[in-house]
Amino acid sequence: MQWYSNESGYICLGSKGHFSQFEITTPIKTTEKVQQALAPEDLAYIGSYPEDWSRDSDLQAKVEVLAQKFSQQ
């Protein structure tokens, strides 16, 4: 999993370019190009591993909170 900015500048978390496609797009925008691996502290905040995310009803909100760190760089 990695953080990245899409073509429109929105921060995303996903597996872009890997075997299983997974993506969460946030409403957080940046003017900088972002491409960074998901950090252990991000996983700790989310509280579950990617294979369990389909059952996490709060995942979008958690990802949006974490994505704010990229808008403040």
Rosetta blueprint (number, residue, H / E / L):
1 M L
2 Q E
3 W E
4 Y E
5 S E
6 N L
7 E L
8 S L
9 G L
10 Y E
11 I E
12 C E
13 L E
14 G E
15 S L
16 K L
17 G L
18 H L
19 F L
20 S L
21 Q L
22 F L
23 E E
24 I E
25 T E
26 T E
27 P E
28 I E
29 K E
30 T L
31 T L
32 E L
33 K L
34 V L
35 Q E
36 Q E
37 A E
38 L L
39 A L
40 P H
41 E H
42 D H
43 L H
44 A H
45 Y H
46 I H
47 G L
48 S L
49 Y L
50 P H
51 E H
52 D H
53 W H
54 S H
55 R H
56 D L
57 S L
58 D L
59 L H
60 Q H
61 A H
62 K H
63 V H
64 E H
65 V H
66 L H
67 A H
68 Q H
69 K H
70 F H
71 S H
72 Q L
73 Q L
